[in-house]
Structure formats: structure tokens, C-alpha cells
Amino acid sequence: MRKILIILSIMFSVAVGVARSYDKEIAEAINNADWFALDSIYAVAPEGSISDFLDVFSRALIGNRFNRPDISIPAFEKLLTKHTTELGPDQMISCAIMCAVDKSRQGDNVGATAILGSVQGKLLEEGNIKAAQILERFIQQYSSLAEYHPYRINIEGSEGEMSFKMVAVGRPEKKGVHMRLEDGFINGIPADITFDTGAGVNVIASSLVEKYNLIPIDVETKVSGAKPHNGSLAIAKEMKIGNISVGDVPFYVMDITANNDEADQYMQSLNIIIGSDLMLQLKDMTIDFENSRIIVPVEAPSKTDSRPNLCFSSQMNLLVKGLIRDCGMLMNVDTGDSGYGCLGKEFYKKNKKFIKTEGKETNIRLAGIGGVEISKGYEVADLLLNLGGNSVDVPVMEVMPKSDCFGGYECNLGVKTLMLFRSVRFNLVDFVLSTESYKSHAN
């Protein structure tokens, strides 16, 4: 009997050790915002090897970051009912907002409002009035959206097609471009719409709300740009681009001028923006740069076991895994960046000698909603980019030695870099970005 007890004791110690090991790895992945590592660790962890709180928290974050609301929503709901002590007020607020975002993307704005209201009620019960007030504008936003049916999509024909043209923006010497969608209409009125994958929400200039007969909603909103920008919300009853019609489209309304001639010149191309929020609703889209069109299948692909190479950032931007000079990093896919893009301080640290030898010192100017940011950096030519299964030589990218790229990312892929590929496909069911090169097409 004593021998059996010793064996059981050893087995129990090993099990506790395994649990602690997985808890530590998962906690590190969460703290580092490394969602791919979190997904991989969770996938191989034996059942029962993760503490209950981290198990639920992992599912919530994995589902939210990889567009799996069927996983994230039940996990968030469990967190916000059974694990509020472990979360604390700040994490409760963050989880409530993420859960609301996921519910809203599923068309459940009533549920989004309810989960936010429930957490606000708990915070008020605990006397945490300041924390509870943070949720108020989100509650107003989703309760207002609940009166509509956002993103009702109709495609006329066998596949959706949106044509685009590249329009010049910014300082002429930079030869920057934006993607202007053709045959665009808002409430039946022709509209110049810019397609910006780096925009987490749709944006319209406040001066255009009346022109396009949008329905204003008295809700305060905030959008991150060069600086945070306040605005409101409005609904377009119908937006049509090519043969794709979208009903009840929510737009963030703001004054996009920045009292800066350079920024305002750049922003003239961004009076109306649609971005990743609509992309998610379309589920699968291919930007065909060779033929200047965006293709959307009528039926979304079924989910497969493919491992994702895309994830959401905390700002809900689309990040993709890629390599530049064999340095792996997460890259913000941003057609709203009118150039080739930029690289941040981590790339500089790993390639300092090469950059100082081969690069050219320059002032890096980032224009966007809210103003212009200027910093010292380098222009580096002929960088090999591996992205989505293919590689291209990028003629030039800007490198910032002391800071991250716009939005806090280690790399920003501008539209001119994406244009080096024949096509870029966003499968937002599997969360996989794939590319086709001109070279592979020729073969």
C-alpha cells in the first residue's frame, strides 16, 4: 500500500508541475500579446493542465484575436460571471468591450448592450463609479446600433466585384497613392470611397453627413489616428460599390482636418473610408492588383484546419506574420498607408550595422487623422519581403530607430508594397492571408 501511495504522490507532483508550466507559458504569451504563441500553446496543452481561469481567459482572447466568436463569446460570458475577482476592474472593462465587439460583429447588438450593462452594474455595486462610467459611451453606441440591422449584404451575380483606381496623395515627390473604389454610392448618391485595410471602422467627414443623407446618432466615439480623435456615429441606409450592396452601414463621423496643410492635403483622399469592419462581413476577399478589382465570393468558404497567419491587434487592426531580411515579425496590413511602409525599432536593433551602412538618413513624416508626426530615421532600399507564401523585393522602406511604426506596430505594410504582388487574398474565415506573385502567375 505504501508503494502505491508513493507512486500516486509522484504522479500528482508531476501533474501540478505540468499545470504550472503551461500556466506560466500562457501567462507570458498573454502579457507579451503574442496571440500566435497563445494559440499554439493552448492547442497542445493536455486537458486539465491549465488552471480554470487561464483556460477560460485563453479561449476568450484566442477567439477574439482570430475572429472565432463562437469560441470567444461563451468564454467572455463565463469570465464576466465567474472570474471577476481574478480579472479586476480594468480587465473586466476590457473583456466586456471585446465581448461586445464580437457580439456586434455577429449582429447581436442587443446582446452587446446587455453584457456591457451587466458589467457596469457590477462595478457600480462595488462602488467603482469611475470605472463604470468608462462603459457608458459603449453602451450608448451598441444600444443605438440595436435599432438597425448593420451590414446586410447583397451581391448581384455569381461573384461580387468592386473596381478601384490608384489616386495620387500627399507630397508629389513621395508618389503616394490610395485605393479609390469606383462605382461607389451612398444612399444613391455617387461617393468617392477609399479602401483602407488599416481602418478598423468606417469613417466619413462630418461635412458630408448631410450631403449623403446619413442618419446621425448622438453617440460619442473615438478613433485612433496620428492622435486620438473624437466624433459621433451615423448610419447609411445603403452603400453600393460595384455589384455589392450593404444595408445599414455604420460610419464614425468626425472633422478630419488637422489645421496642418500637409496632413489636410493627405486627408482630402480620406473623406470616406471603409476598412476591416466591412471586410469581416464579406468574409473572403481578394485584391487583384493586376486587374484593379476586389473579388468577393457569393458564398464564404467553410472553415478548415489551416493555421492562421492573421490576427487582430488590440486596436482591431489586421496583423500578418511575415519576414523582412529573414526577420520574423507581425505586420500591419495597411492600404491606407500611401507608400511602401515602415519598420520600427526592433528591426533596427537586429539590423543596425546594415541600416547605418546601406541606409540614407531622412525625416519620416506620418500624416493621418489628427495631424503629422515627424521623426528621424532611415530609408533602406531593396528589402526582401516574404508574405503569404511569396516573396518580393521592396524598393524602399523607412526605418525608425527609436520608436514603433504608426499605431505601435513593428512593421507597417503600405499599399505600394502590397501592389508588388499580383493579388492578396484575405480569408477571414480561417484568418489566412495569401499572396500571388507576378512571377508565379507567369509560370
Summary of the structure (lengths in Angstrom):
residues: 443
radius of gyration: 23.3
end to end distance: 71.5
largest distance: 85.2
contacts: 1481
relative contact order: 0.10
helix: 38%
strand: 34%
